[in-house]
């Protein structure tokens, strides 16, 4: 699946790629952009949420893993991660956008 990003081999070693982070949730500590040399959607989320006041609710303290409890909608370039072959372990590239939101719940 092509997303029109710059191939990793085209970047000079040591240069940081910029990944935009979008969310409809207001979290003051959450950056709008994450810089990293290489990584996955999971890496972007872990880096972005590590400094937030509720990191313990999203990141497993023992393992450092992102908690996937079915309440999150995570997308890479508007494509739901669950539909990508590698899910949250899909690689990110310079210029990509990772979107994160809560899934609406209801009941009666």
Backbone torsions as a table, in degrees:
resi	resn	phi	psi	omega
1	UNK	NA	121.1	-177.5
2	UNK	-93.7	137.8	178.4
3	UNK	-118.0	3.2	177.8
4	UNK	73.1	32.6	178.5
5	UNK	-97.6	169.4	179.0
6	UNK	-76.3	128.5	179.9
7	UNK	-64.8	144.1	-178.7
8	UNK	-57.6	-38.3	-177.6
9	UNK	-66.9	-17.4	178.4
10	UNK	-81.7	-14.2	179.1
11	UNK	-89.1	146.0	176.3
12	UNK	-72.8	141.2	177.4
13	UNK	-56.5	138.3	179.0
14	UNK	89.8	-10.1	177.7
15	UNK	-83.3	143.8	-178.4
16	UNK	-91.5	137.8	172.5
17	UNK	-91.5	151.5	-179.8
18	UNK	-110.0	124.5	179.7
19	UNK	-114.6	122.1	177.9
20	UNK	-76.0	144.0	178.1
21	UNK	-121.9	120.2	-179.6
22	UNK	-117.3	141.8	175.0
23	UNK	-154.4	152.3	175.7
24	UNK	-92.4	-3.0	-178.9
25	UNK	-90.9	133.3	178.7
26	UNK	-85.3	108.6	177.8
27	UNK	-130.3	103.8	-173.6
28	UNK	-55.1	-36.3	-176.0
29	UNK	-80.6	-10.4	-175.2
30	UNK	-76.1	125.0	179.2
31	UNK	-73.0	162.0	176.0
32	UNK	-95.7	-6.2	-179.3
33	UNK	-150.4	143.5	176.9
34	UNK	-122.4	134.7	177.2
35	UNK	-110.2	134.3	178.0
36	UNK	-158.5	158.4	179.2
37	UNK	-73.8	-43.1	176.1
38	UNK	-159.6	164.0	179.0
39	UNK	164.5	-170.4	-177.0
40	UNK	-121.9	174.4	175.1
41	UNK	-57.0	-43.0	178.7
42	UNK	-57.8	-44.4	179.5
43	UNK	-61.1	-41.2	178.7
44	UNK	-61.1	-47.0	-179.6
45	UNK	-62.9	-44.3	-179.9
46	UNK	-62.4	-44.2	179.9
47	UNK	-65.9	-42.2	-177.3
48	UNK	-67.9	-41.3	-174.3
49	UNK	-90.5	-8.2	-176.8
50	UNK	-58.5	-33.3	-176.4
51	UNK	-96.5	6.5	-178.5
52	UNK	-84.3	160.5	-177.6
53	UNK	-69.8	-15.7	179.0
54	UNK	-117.9	30.9	179.6
55	UNK	-56.1	-35.1	-179.8
56	UNK	-65.1	-21.3	177.7
57	UNK	-82.8	-19.7	-175.2
58	UNK	-110.5	-29.2	-176.3
59	UNK	-115.4	126.9	177.0
60	UNK	-63.6	118.9	-177.4
61	UNK	-63.0	-34.1	-177.1
62	UNK	-73.6	-38.3	-172.9
63	UNK	-110.4	-19.3	-175.1
64	UNK	78.0	10.2	-178.1
65	UNK	-82.6	152.1	175.4
66	UNK	-74.5	128.2	179.7
67	UNK	-76.1	118.7	177.1
68	UNK	-108.4	93.6	-177.9
69	UNK	-109.5	14.8	177.0
70	UNK	85.0	1.0	-179.1
71	UNK	-96.0	-4.0	-176.0
72	UNK	-107.9	144.3	169.8
73	UNK	-112.7	110.2	-179.2
74	UNK	-114.4	132.0	-177.8
75	UNK	-131.5	145.8	173.4
76	UNK	-113.0	114.2	-178.1
77	UNK	52.6	45.8	178.1
78	UNK	69.0	9.1	176.2
79	UNK	-102.4	123.2	179.1
80	UNK	-56.7	132.4	-177.0
81	UNK	-60.9	-33.0	-179.3
82	UNK	-63.9	-17.6	178.9
83	UNK	-95.0	-4.0	176.3
84	UNK	-85.6	144.8	-177.0
85	UNK	-55.5	-33.2	-178.0
86	UNK	-106.2	9.3	177.8
87	UNK	49.5	-129.0	-178.3
88	UNK	-70.2	-12.5	178.3
89	UNK	-91.7	13.4	175.6
90	UNK	-69.3	135.8	180.0
91	UNK	-68.8	148.7	175.1
92	UNK	-107.7	156.8	-178.5
93	UNK	-132.8	162.4	-179.9
94	UNK	-54.4	129.2	178.6
95	UNK	92.1	-6.3	178.0
96	UNK	-67.8	162.6	174.8
97	UNK	-126.1	128.3	173.5
98	UNK	-106.9	123.7	179.1
99	UNK	-108.9	144.7	-175.1
100	UNK	-141.6	129.3	175.0
101	UNK	-154.4	166.4	175.9
102	UNK	-84.7	144.2	174.0
103	UNK	-80.8	135.8	179.9
104	UNK	-67.2	137.4	178.0
105	UNK	-118.6	150.3	178.0
106	UNK	-155.6	168.1	179.3
107	UNK	-176.9	176.3	-177.8
108	UNK	-155.3	NA	NA
